[in-house]
Amino acid sequence: MRSQRLIGLLVSFVVVLIVGACSTDEDVALESALPTIDTGSVSRPPVDSVNPSRQAARLEDFDQAAHIQDIRDMFSRLYQMTDFPDVEVVRVVWPEDFPHHWQQCMLEAGWNVSIGFDGGLTVPADLVPDQQSAYLIDDFLCTASIGQDFSVIGSFGDVQIRALFDYYVNTLVPCLEVQGFSQGEVPSWQAFRESWVYDEQAGTYFAGLGSWAPYDFVPLVDENNLPTMTDEEWVALNAACPQSPPFHVLWPVEP
């Protein structure tokens, strides 16, 4: 699904990640198709062959039992799985690195999965009903074996708003202009900062209704309400000019 304001939902996205480590497009495709999954004693530990791009929490400091239980609860809720194979956490990564590690694990298990431009995880296009149970077993094993370190991600505050503004001005605007989308007048830092609204209950800032985002100047429909680009062109544009910076830019840490 297309979205022009991914960053406006970033904080909510982080919360979703914490609750469900990999609740993705596959949920809709599989939730209704699998009333009950019995995994028996199947155990297929994933191969630890991916080098993390950055150092997250140490494995020995990670609450592995709580993480695995969270993943069991998620798969039980989404897919009605009742019996789960034994699994151990083999690595801990930052949330933005999870899709890459999950994909690598699933590819090693024999599943041709892919990652969307927005980090969404996609089931194999050729997955048939007879393979769904085996697929979910491997999905569970890969998901549970990869811990996610959320300690670096805090509330969305002044540091994140400034990092977002700098990314917009220095990276995203020039990128979109090269692609043929003029941005017009770029607001000042002060005007951009003042457009963000603080939610006392959530303890974080959210983009206000008038907050500027470069993708607002990318028209999705023309004067006749017809699409201005195909889905493939939209994906290519987002891949060339990501709507938001990576997590480690918004929440910088010491290397």
C-alpha positions in Angstrom: 0.0 0.0 0.0 1.3 3.4 -0.9 1.9 6.0 1.8 3.3 9.5 1.6 3.7 10.0 5.3 5.7 7.1 6.7 7.6 9.2 9.1 4.4 10.5 10.7 3.7 7.0 11.9 7.3 6.2 12.8 6.8 6.2 16.6 3.7 4.0 16.2 5.7 1.7 14.0 8.4 1.3 16.7 5.7 0.3 19.2 4.3 -2.3 16.7 7.8 -3.7 16.3 8.2 -4.1 20.0 4.9 -5.9 20.4 5.2 -8.1 17.3 8.7 -8.5 15.9 7.7 -9.4 12.4 4.0 -8.9 12.0 4.0 -8.2 8.2 2.1 -8.6 4.9 2.2 -12.3 5.4 -0.2 -12.1 8.4 -3.1 -11.3 6.1 -2.2 -14.0 3.6 -1.8 -16.8 6.2 -3.9 -16.0 9.2 -7.2 -17.3 7.7 -5.6 -20.2 5.9 -4.2 -22.0 9.0 -6.7 -22.8 11.7 -4.3 -25.1 13.7 -0.6 -25.9 13.3 1.0 -28.8 15.0 4.8 -28.6 14.7 5.5 -31.8 16.8 9.1 -32.2 17.6 10.5 -30.4 14.5 13.7 -28.4 15.2 15.7 -26.7 12.6 18.1 -24.2 14.1 19.0 -21.4 11.6 22.6 -21.1 10.5 24.4 -18.1 12.0 26.0 -16.8 8.8 25.0 -13.1 8.8 27.4 -10.4 10.2 25.4 -7.7 12.0 26.0 -4.2 10.5 26.4 -2.8 14.0 26.9 -4.2 17.5 23.6 -4.4 19.4 23.1 -5.8 22.9 25.3 -8.7 23.8 23.6 -12.1 23.5 24.3 -13.0 27.1 22.6 -9.8 28.3 19.5 -10.3 26.2 16.3 -11.7 27.8 16.0 -14.7 25.5 13.2 -16.5 27.4 11.0 -13.4 27.3 11.7 -12.8 23.6 10.9 -16.4 22.6 7.7 -16.3 24.6 6.7 -13.1 22.9 7.2 -14.7 19.5 5.3 -17.8 20.6 2.4 -15.6 21.7 2.4 -13.7 18.5 2.4 -16.8 16.3 -0.3 -18.4 18.5 -2.5 -15.3 18.1 -2.0 -14.8 14.4 -1.8 -18.4 13.1 -3.3 -20.5 15.9 -0.1 -22.5 16.4 -0.2 -24.6 19.5 3.1 -26.6 19.6 6.4 -24.9 19.0 9.8 -26.4 18.1 12.7 -25.7 20.4 14.7 -22.6 19.4 17.5 -20.5 20.8 18.4 -16.9 20.2 21.6 -16.9 18.1 22.0 -13.2 17.6 20.7 -9.8 18.7 20.4 -7.0 16.2 19.0 -3.5 15.9 15.3 -3.4 14.7 16.2 -1.9 11.3 18.6 -4.8 10.7 16.0 -7.5 11.5 14.5 -7.9 8.0 17.9 -8.6 6.5 18.7 -11.3 9.0 15.2 -12.8 8.8 15.4 -13.0 5.1 18.9 -14.6 5.2 17.6 -17.2 7.7 14.6 -18.0 5.6 16.6 -18.3 2.4 18.9 -20.8 4.1 15.8 -22.8 5.1 14.8 -22.9 1.4 12.1 -20.1 1.2 12.3 -17.5 -1.5 11.2 -14.6 0.7 11.8 -10.9 -0.1 11.9 -7.5 1.6 9.9 -4.5 0.4 11.3 -1.0 0.0 9.7 -0.1 3.4 11.2 -3.2 5.2 8.0 -5.2 4.9 8.5 -9.0 4.8 6.8 -10.9 2.0 6.0 -14.6 1.7 7.1 -16.5 -1.4 4.8 -15.9 -4.4 4.7 -19.6 -5.2 3.8 -20.8 -1.7 1.1 -23.5 -2.0 -1.3 -24.6 0.8 0.5 -27.8 1.4 3.7 -25.9 2.2 2.2 -23.4 4.6 2.7 -25.4 7.8 6.4 -26.0 7.0 6.8 -22.3 6.1 5.3 -21.1 9.4 7.6 -23.5 11.3 10.7 -21.9 9.7 9.2 -18.4 10.0 8.8 -19.0 13.8 12.4 -20.5 14.1 13.9 -17.6 12.2 11.9 -14.9 14.0 12.5 -16.3 17.5 16.2 -16.9 16.8 16.8 -13.2 16.1 16.5 -10.9 19.1 15.9 -7.2 18.6 17.6 -4.6 20.8 15.2 -1.7 21.3 17.2 -0.1 24.0 18.6 2.6 21.6 15.1 3.7 20.5 13.5 6.1 22.9 10.9 8.8 22.4 10.8 11.1 19.4 12.2 14.3 20.7 14.4 17.3 19.6 17.3 15.1 18.5 15.1 13.0 16.2 13.2 16.0 14.8 16.5 17.8 14.0 17.9 14.6 12.4 14.7 14.2 10.3 14.9 17.8 9.2 18.5 17.5 8.2 17.8 14.3 6.2 14.9 16.0 4.5 16.9 19.1 3.4 20.3 17.5 2.7 19.3 14.2 1.3 15.6 13.7 0.4 14.8 17.0 -1.3 17.8 16.8 -3.7 17.0 13.2 -4.4 13.4 13.9 -5.3 14.4 16.9 -7.4 16.7 14.6 -9.4 13.7 12.4 -10.0 11.7 15.3 -11.3 9.7 16.3 -8.2 10.2 20.0 -7.4 9.9 20.9 -3.7 9.3 24.6 -3.9 10.1 26.6 -0.8 11.7 24.5 2.0 10.6 25.7 5.5 13.1 27.0 8.0 14.2 24.8 10.9 12.3 26.9 13.3 9.0 26.5 11.3 9.5 22.8 11.0 10.3 22.4 14.7 7.2 24.3 15.7 5.0 22.1 13.5 5.6 19.1 15.8 3.1 18.5 18.6 4.0 17.0 22.0 1.7 14.3 23.4 2.1 14.4 27.1 0.4 11.0 27.6 2.7 9.3 25.1 5.7 11.3 26.2 6.8 11.9 22.6 6.4 14.3 19.6 4.2 13.7 16.6 4.1 15.5 13.3 1.3 18.1 13.2 -1.2 18.3 10.4 0.7 21.1 8.7 4.2 19.5 9.2 6.3 19.6 6.0 7.4 16.4 4.4 9.1 16.3 0.9 6.9 13.4 -0.3 3.9 15.7 0.0 5.1 17.2 -3.3 5.0 13.9 -5.1 1.6 13.7 -6.7 0.0 10.3 -6.7 -2.9 11.2 -9.0 -3.4 13.7 -11.8 -6.2 16.2 -12.4 -8.4 13.3 -13.6 -7.8 11.4 -10.4 -5.7 8.8 -12.3 -2.5 7.3 -10.9 0.6 9.2 -11.9 2.9 6.2 -11.7 2.7 2.4 -11.5 3.2 0.5 -8.3 6.6 -0.6 -9.7 7.6 3.1 -10.3 6.4 4.0 -6.8 8.5 1.2 -5.2 11.5 2.3 -7.4 11.1 5.9 -6.2 11.0 5.0 -2.6 14.0 2.7 -3.0 16.0 5.6 -4.6 14.7 8.2 -2.2 13.7 6.7 1.2 11.0 8.7 2.9 12.8 8.6 6.3 16.3 8.1 7.5 17.5 4.8 9.1 16.9 4.3 12.8 20.6 4.7 13.7 20.4 8.3 12.2 17.3 9.2 14.3 18.7 7.5 17.4 22.5 7.8 17.2 24.7 5.8 19.5 28.4 5.5 20.0 30.0 2.9 17.6 
